[in-house]
């Protein structure tokens, strides 16, 4: 396999990122979600990562700011998703490379934790645990066992709380 290069998105990548999301998912919802997050206060350009092989974008992962509410306090954490790989390149480890790079960058940027809605068995192999283990819930219409989380700073999720995703995320699950 050719070397996978992971880097932050650039303005020239936006069409290719749309193509990756449209080809990886059935429908436009995830591509629209990425666009909506990109235009929001939760967007962090350094956490919108693309995977390239031979100069071609074959994958994308987005980590964006969400709020953890607990005991009347608000803390910024990250939501991971969507994560996509073009179907012709799936099962080659590109998603794993993107997720590991996202975790590393989030840690380097000193974010305290990451939460993921969906695909719990996939994300557990990277060290994510069930949100219920942390006492976390979300405002998304998902069963508790569909959400996982990871501390990047020890104790960041102690005491649990409710993760508040922007409305554009909830629309994806309706």
N, C-alpha and C positions, 0 to 999 in steps of 0.2 A: 504494500500500500504506500502511496505517496505521502509525504509529510503533510500533516494537518497544521495549518497556521491559524491561531486564534488571535483576534484583535478586536478592538472596539470598533463599532460601526462608524462609517463616515457618511456625509450627505450623499455621496455617489452610490452608496450601497442600498438605498431605500427601495428601489425597484426590485433588486435581487432578493432582498429580505422578504418582500411581498411574495415573490415567486416561490421562495422556499416554503413559506407558511401556506400558501395556496396549494402547493403540490403535496405537502405533508399531511394536511387536514382536509376533510371533506367539507367544503364550504369556505366562506370568507371571514367567519367570525374571528379567528385567531389573527389574521392579517389586520382586520379592523381594530382589534384589541391593541395590537402593537402600535398602530397609528395613533390611537386615542391616548395610550400611555405616553408615547413620544411627545404629545402636545400638552402633557400635564405636569404639575409640580412634582410628581413622583418619579419623573424620568431622570435617570443618571446615565449620561452618554457612555461613561466608562464601564457600565454594566449592561450594555446592549452589545453582545458579542457575536461576531460572525466567525464561522470556520471556513477556511479556504483550502482547496486542493488545486494545485496548478493554476492559481489565480482566479479560480471559480468559486463563488460562495455556495457552499453545500449544506450549511447549517446555521442556526441562529438560536441564541438564548437571551431572554430578557429578565433582568432582575430589577425591580422597581420598589420605591418606598411605599410602605403601608404603615398603618398605625396599630400599635398594641396598646389597648386600654386595660388598665387594672387599677383598682382602688382610686379612681378619680385621676390617675396619672396617665400621660400619653408618652409613648416611646416610639421612635421610628425604627422599624425593622424592614426587612426586604421580603418581597414575594418573588418567587422564581416561577417564571412561566409567561408566555408559552416557550417551549423548547421544541425546535423542529429541525429535521434533517430531510433532505430531498430523498424520496423513496429509492432512487437508484443507488444511493450511498448508505442506506440504512444497514444496520447490523455490521458495521465496520468500526464501531467504537467512537464515532464522531460525537454522538450525544454525550458519551462519558467524558470525552476531552472537553467539551463545552461546559458541562456541569462542574467539573473539577476546576477549570479556569475561572468560572463564575464564583465559586466558593473562595478561591484564593484571592481574587480581586476584592470581593466583599470584605474579607478579613483584612486585607491590606488597607482598605478604605475605612476600617474600624466600625463597620456595622456590627451590631451585637448578635443578630440572629437572622435566619432565613426560614420562611414558611412556603410550603408547596401545596397547592390544591390539585389533587388528582394523581393517579398512578403510584400509589404508596409503595408497592413492592419494588418498583423500579428505583425510586429515590432512597429507599432504605439501604441499598447497597453502597450508598455514598456516605452513610452515617446519619441520615435523617431518621427520626423516630416518630411514632404516632403522636399527633398533637395532643391526644388525651393523656399521654404519658407526662406531658408538661402542664396539664390542666388548661389547655388552650381550646378555644372555640373560634368560629368565624361568623361573619355576617352573610356568608355564601350559603345558598340552598343545597348543601352537600351533607352526606352523612359524616359524622366525626371521624370515622376510620378512613376517609378519603383524603385527609389532610395530614401532612407530616411537617416536622420542624427540626431545625438544627441550631444549636447554640454556637456562635463564633467567639463569644466571650463567656467564659464560665459563669453561670448563675444568671445570665441574661433573661432566661425564661422561667426562672424560679418564681413560684407564686401564680403562674398561669396568666389568664386574662383572655380578652377577646381581640382577635385580629380583625381590623376593619379594612376591607378591600374597597377600592373605589367602585362606584356603580357599574362602570364598564365591565368589570370582572363578573359581577353578578349576572349581567345580561348574557354572558357566555354560557351560563349553567341553567338558564330558564328554558 
